[in-house]
């Protein structure tokens, strides 16, 4: 998801701050059964309790009309076979992430931009569950819970796996979630094997760069969504990634882009290439003289998928692309 200040990078401060939180703040799922107040068991249309960033919340055992307010929640729902009735879009997008199957998002009502969801549009959908995070919509929690039970994780991005379990619990899909996680683990192992095994993967040092309109060039640290995928495959990280503020990102100017040099670079662009300093940077002698550039190991990737996606469906696509890029014949 894009994270910017004004207007394109107003979200950046939110996510950067959110990733300063420790992994302990990432909520794990808890699904205790309750009755619905009429003596109905939880397995037959009642409610169950989910632990959230805003306290315990009772949600329907099998929610039918779900609204999601960020890309991670949308990915989770689609991954678990739940088509939301409504979802927000990110600031620079006119729709939902393109990596998601079109038939899975077809018919989903757009309820506004992610940071400013349309409350009337949400209420009109008569949801029985709303999924989002505290870092995004804590200020709107009272409004949201007045519409439907609202499940918030503490933050987004780095703790995506823990958040997925919360989403699965709220959606009544914990069994399905176990299979999703097992499939992902198997996928990462296949990628590791394809690129030469654990030792070869660890020796391959990787950086992920994002050119952002109106902001500095971002080099992602270890406490970011994309870094968890690199770690799960067993890929090494360049030492500069350890300098990332709060573990999230380290900002670079075009004049210092050589600090990002390493064995392999994945790069994406958000916004206009000229305004994001991409054109200026990749046209410079400093860039062209970098080892990764000279060896043909710089791979341009889709920002919407690699950075904005966040979730297991996005991860599957990223792992496929990562394997293809790292095994490509030079």
N, C-alpha and C positions, 0 to 999 in steps of 0.2 A: 504494500500500500504506500502511496506517496506520503511523505512526512515533511511538511514545509511550514514556513512561518507566514509571510504575507505577500500575495495571497497563496502563491504556489508552495511556499515553504512554511506555512503556519503550523503544519502538522509535525514538522521535524522535531520541534522542541518537545512535543507530546511524547513521541515514541522514544526519543533519546532519553528523556527523563524516565520513561517507563522501564527501559532496559537497565536502569541503574538498580532496579529492585532485584533482590536475590531470587534464585530459583525457588526458594522456600515460599515466596509469595505466589508462585504459580499454583493454582488450586488443583487438587486431585479430586476425582469424582467420588461422591458418596450417595448411594441410593437406597435409603431405608424406606420400607413400605409403610404406608399409612392408609387409613380409610378416608372416604370422602366426606365424612360427617354424617352419612346416612347409613353407615354400617356396611358400605360396599367395599369389598377387598380391592387392593391396589391393582391386582391383575385383571380387573373387570371394569375398567373405566373410572377408577378412583384417582388418587393423587399419590405422589411420593415426594420426599424431601431431597433437595439438592443443596449442597453447601456451596455458597457463592461468595464473591467479594463483599457483598452487601448483607451477608448473613444467610440463614437457612430460608429457602424459598420452596413452597409447595407448588408442584407443577403437575399437569395431567400425566398419567402413566403413558398414554399414547397420544401426544399432541398431534392435531390434524392441520392446524392453521398457524404455521410458524413464520415469524418475521425476523430477519437477520439484518444487523446494522453495520457489518464490516465484512471485508473479503475473507478473513479467516473463518468467521462463522458461516459464511456462504459455502466455502470449501468443505467445512465439516459436514454441513447438512447434505450437500450433494454426494459427498463421499459415503455417507451412511444411508443413502437411498431416500432421502427426504427432500421433496421439492418445496421450498418455501413459497408462501403466498405473496411475500413481499421482501425486498432487499434494497439497500442503498447502493449508490455507485460512488466511485472515487472521484476526486475533484477534476482530474484531467480526462476522465472517461465519459463517454456518452452512453455506456451500457455496462453490462457485467463482464468479468474477465473472459477474454476470448479462449483461454485454454480449457474452460469448462465445456462439457458437451452441450451443444446447442439445444437439443431436445430436453435437457435437464433444466435449463434456465428459461426456455420458451414459456411465455405466459406468466412469468414471475413479475409482479408489479413493482416498478421502480418507485420507491418512496422518498426519493430525494438524495442530495449529496451526503456523504458519510458523516460529516461533522454537524450537519444541519438537517437532520431527517424531518420530514413533514409529518407532524403528529396527527393531523386530521386524516391524512392518507393512510397512516398506520391504523388508526382507530376504525376507519371505514372498512378495513379488511377483516375486522373482528377476529384478531389473532387469539389463540389460546396459549401462546408462548412467544417471548421475545428473547433473542440471544444477542449479546454485545459484551463490551468490556468497560470496566470502570474508568480506564484511562481515556476512553472515547466519550462516554456519555454519563458519567457520574452525576453531572449537574442536571441531567434530564431524568434521573431515576424515578423521582416521584411522579412525573408525568407518565413515564412508560409503565410503571407498575399499576397505575390507575387504569391502564388499558388492558393489560394482561400480565400474568406472572413473568417477571423479567430476570433472567439469569445472566449475571455479569461475572466474568473472570477479572482478575486484578489488572492485567495488562494484555498486550498482544505481542506478536513477533517471537522472540527467543523461547518463551515457555509454551510453544505451540502444541507440543505433545501432551502436556498436562492439561492445557485448555481443551484439547480435543476430547479428552476423557470427561471433562465437565459437560461439554456439548453432547456427547454420547449419552451420558446419564440423563440429562434434561430431555433428550429426544426419545428416551426409552430404547436405546440401541447399544447397550453395553456389550452384548454378545457379538454383534456385528463389528464393534470397535476392536475386539480382540483379533478378529481375522484380518482387519485392515492393518493393524500393527504387525502381525506376523508376516503378511505379504510384503510390507515395507522392509522389514528386516531381511527377508530373503532377497529382495531386490537389491539392497545395498551390498549384500555379499556377492551377488552376481556381477555387479559393477566392479567391485574390488578385484575379483578374479579376472575380469576382462582386461583390466588395465595393468595386469602383471602380478597381482597378489599383494598382501599386506605390506611387505617390505618395500616393494616398488612404489606403492601408493604413498607410504610415509616419506619416502625420499623425494617425492614430487611436491614442491612447495607452490602453493596457490594463493593468489590474491583475487578479490572480487572488487571491481571498481564501478561506481555509478556516477555518470555525468548528469548533473541536476540543473535545470534552468534556474538562473538567478542565485545559485549557491556554489560553494566550493565542490571540488571533486571528492566523492566519498569513498573511502576504502573501508570495507567492512571488517569488524573485529570478530572475536569468538562468541560474543553474546548477541548474535543475530540469527535470524531464521536460516539464511543461506549457509552460515557457518556450521550449523548443526548437521546439515546434509554432507558437507565436506568431511566433517569429523566422523560421521557414521560410515562413510566410504573408506575412511582411514587416510585421507589425503593430508599432507603436511601443510603448514601455514608459514608464510614468510614472517621473519621476526617483527617487521613493522606492524603487523596486525595486533601485536601485544600492546602497542601504544594507543590503541583505540580508547577514546574517552568512555568510561563506564563499560568498557568492553564492546561497545556498539560500533562506533566508527571513528576513523581518523581522517581529518580533512586535509586535502592537498590543493595547491595551486598548480597551474600548468607549468610554472617555473620550477616546481619541485617534483614533477611527476616521476622522475627517475628513481625516487625513493620507493616507488611501488614496484620496481622491477623484481622479477622472480622467475621461476621456471614456467609457470602458466598463469595467464590472466584471463578472467572472464569479465567482460565489460558490458554495461547496459546504459541506456540514455533515457532520461525522463524530461520531456519538453523539447524545445527547439535546440538542435545541435549547436548552433552558433551561440545562443544565449546560455547554453549549459557548459560552454568552453570546450566541448568535444572537438569541434572543427579546429580550433586554435591548438589544442593539445596534440591531437594525432597527426597534425601537419608539421609539428615541430621536429627539429633535429634531435632534441632530447628524447622524444618518444621513439623516433625511428631507430635510435641507437641502443634502445633497451634490448636486453638479451631475449626476453619473451617475444618481442616484436621480430627481431632478426631471425629467430628460430621458427617463426610461424606458429607460436603457441599463445596468441591472443585470440580469444573467441568472443565474438559479439553475440549477446544473448538478448532475449525478449524481456524488457523491464517488467511488463505486466505479469509475466510468469515467474521469473526468478526473484523479483523483489516484492511485488505487490500481492502475489498469490497467497502464500502462507497456508499450508495444509497438506494432507496426504495425497490428494489428487494432483495438486501442483508438484509435490515432491516426486511423484512417479514420472511426470513429464520431464522434470529437471534431471532426474537420474538417467533417463534415456538419453537426453541431450549431452549430459556430462560424459557418459560412456562413449558416445559417438565422437565427441570432440577430442577426448583423451586417447582414443585408439585410431584417430584419423591418420592415414598415410601422408607423410610430408613430401 
